Amino acid sequence: MRSPRKRLLGLACAAAAFVLAAAGCSGDSSGGQAAQQVPRLSAQQEIGATEGRLNLVIWAGYAENGSTDKTIDWVHPFEKKTGCRVNAKVADTSDSMVALMKTGQYDGVSASGDASLRLVYGGLVAPVNTNLLTYYRDIPSYLKNQPYNSVKGQMYGTPHGYGANYLMYRTDKIPGTPASWSIVWDKNSAAADHVVAYDSPIYIADAALYLKAHRPDLKISDVYELTQTQFDAAVDLLKQQRSNVNQYWSNYLDEVEAFKVGDNYAGTAWQVTANTAKTEKAKIATTIPMEGATGWSDTWMVAARAQHPNCMYKWMNWITSPKVQSAVAQYFGEAPANPKACKYAAKGFCGQFRVGDVDFYKRLAFWKTPVADCGDSRGANCVDYSKWTQIWTQIKG
């Protein structure tokens, strides 16, 4: 679950409302359909008169209108400037986002990488005309044309914000800084019986990331493009880990509490989780081990059947402007896609979230929807997302 830090600290019930990836496993099989051709859809050529309304599917905290905190509001200024009245629907999972977009009732979505390709190949979102995006040129090149927001050089949205899945550990339980993710995978590690793992099928990629470094015989090149043999090895590792797992988390307030009281010794966490845990005096630290880490990056995407496309383009220009990016990033707890946001952020914020650090970015394997097409000479021989969701329940037992 990803929620704003302020909501974490002050409104725990709201934070419990959503998770980033498909922990609930709705049974959506569109990941398997992604081996098909991308539907032929045209990008909008100009921004015309606004339609007076904008219907969005969002992660909580991405379209604040002052109802949670009167001082946190970037929706009403947008409405005043454009005449587009915003109706935002908070989704609790990536699967929910896909389902909501299938209704055709929404103009845009703040999709994470484990949903975006399903939206693209399902014909639910349209290509974007980046020439119409005012601040697109300010966004670093390494955030553009990525496997989770583009297909064959065509962008299907504009980057919004991103973050890493860090290794978080109790400094009083784990000696020194762990150099490897083996702390959560080895049967006899110092964290045995006190490991925390992310409750989502996409966590299978974390196992694959570890195997990529330690099982070169598997020849894993992309942790989201796994052949059956590679996939089975990752699943075996996760089943082996099961006996050492103290907690599978989706609501990271639960993870914070378990680290705080000492039930968890080591596991995957986000930066905002670590910040909250430290605020609550938990003895924790974070690191990215030698194998690297997985990560998440969100993209604003335009619905293929948007009824208010001009308002959606206006929104993308608004939400990627420096001041608004700064407000969203600090409220939510993420790195803003537009580094010019740092001019308006609190001192130290952008350094903490590694904004503009391309080397940091390259160390992360960003979530993307696993599809049957391996994207190389292996052809359609990779395990698609529907199978990831099916096996996840078996892994947890």
Salt bridges, closest charged atoms under 4 A:
ASP28 OD2 - LYS102 NZ 3.11
GLU64 OE2 - ARG7 NH2 3.12
ASP73 OD2 - HIS76 ND1 2.70
GLU79 OE1 - HIS76 NE2 3.98
ASP95 OD1 - ARG118 NH1 2.66
ASP107 OD2 - HIS308 ND1 2.87
ASP138 OD1 - LYS340 NZ 3.24
ASP172 OD2 - ARG170 NH2 2.67
ASP199 OD1 - LYS396 NZ 2.91
ASP217 OD2 - ARG215 NH2 2.80
ASP222 OD2 - LYS368 NZ 2.71
GLU225 OE2 - LYS368 NZ 3.04
GLU280 OE1 - LYS260 NZ 3.59
GLU291 OE2 - HIS214 NE2 2.72
ASP298 OD2 - ARG2 NH2 2.10
GLU334 OE2 - HIS160 NE2 3.05
ASP357 OD2 - ARG354 NE 3.27
ASP376 OD1 - ARG378 NE 3.02
ASP384 OD2 - LYS387 NZ 3.50
